[in-house]
């Protein structure tokens, strides 16, 4: 059972019993859950790792859009720098991560604009 489901169960119980204090606590937790999700979906441990992650997402999306291998796009964009592993998740998820990270990162926004990545 995840956090939202636990809150729903507690809410029903508090509503049935008429416990106003518990209802207010559940409301506060629900608001905290919603505001917590406004952070970027993926955060790396340090700046270098974060930038490498963004670059891999950019290449993942660009290579898929062009129908070409990930490795070719990496070499075209970044030359002989070490190639990170291709993301295992879907291109849609990489695109979503880029779209969300653009809101919080100028670096991500700059790369997406530079390589004309549609998010």
N, C-alpha and C positions, 0 to 999 in steps of 0.2 A: 504494500500500500504506500503510495507516495504522499508527499506533504499536502497536496490539494485534497486528496481523498480523505486523509485524516481530519483536515479542517471541516470538510463537508459532514462527516459523521458527528464530530463534536458539535457542529452548528445545529444539526437536527436534534441532537440530545438536549442541548441548551434551550433551543426553541420550544421543544416539547415540555421541558420542566419549567420554563419561564425564568431562567437564570440570566438576569441582565448583565451581571459582571462578566460571566463567561462569554456572553455574546459580544461584549465590547472587546474582550481579549482576542477573540477569534477575528473580529473585524480588523484590529490592529495588525495581527499576523498576516491576514490576507492582503492588506495594503502594503506591508513590508515585502511580501512575496512579489507583488506586481512591480513595485519600484525597483526591486533588486534585479529584475530582468532587463533593465535599461542599460546595463553594462555590456561591453563587447562580449560576444559569445565565446571567443577564444583569446586567452591571454598567455603569452609565453613567459618563461622565467626571467629573461633579460631582453634588452633591446635588440641585440644581434639575432637571437633566436626568433623574436617576434618578426623582425624584418625578413628573415629567411622564410618563415611561415607564410607571410604575405606574398612574397615572390613566388613561392610554390603554388599558392592558390591562383595567382595571376596566370602563371603558365598552364595550370590545370584547365582553367576556363578558356584561355586563348587557344590552346591546342585542340580542345574539344570543338570550339566554334569553327576552327579552320579544318578540322578533320585530319590533323597531322599528329605525329607522336610527340609526347610530352618532352622527351629528351631534345628533339630538334628545336622546340620553342625555347627551352632553357638555354641552349647554346646560342641561339640567335639573340636572345635578350641579354644574357649575362656572361657570355663567352666561356672561358675555361674555369670559372669558379666551380666549386664542388656542387654537384647536382644532388639536391635532397630527394628523398623518396617521393614518388608520386602519391598524392593523397589517396587513401583507400576508399573514402566515401564518394558519393556521387558528385557530378559536376554541379548539379543544382544546389547541393549543400555548400560547396566552395563559393558559388556565386552568392548565396545567402550570407555566408560569413563575410565576404568582401563588402556586400551592401551594408551590413550592420557595422562593420569596422570602419567604413568610410565616415560614419557619423562621429566617431571618436578619435580618428587618426588622420592627420594631414598627410602622413607618409602613404597610407593606403589610398587615399583620395588622389594623390599625385600620381602614383603608379597606375591606377585605373584610368585616369585621364590620359596619361602618356601613352599607354598601350591600347587605348580605346576599348576598354573592357566594359561591356554592358552588364550592369548588375540589376 
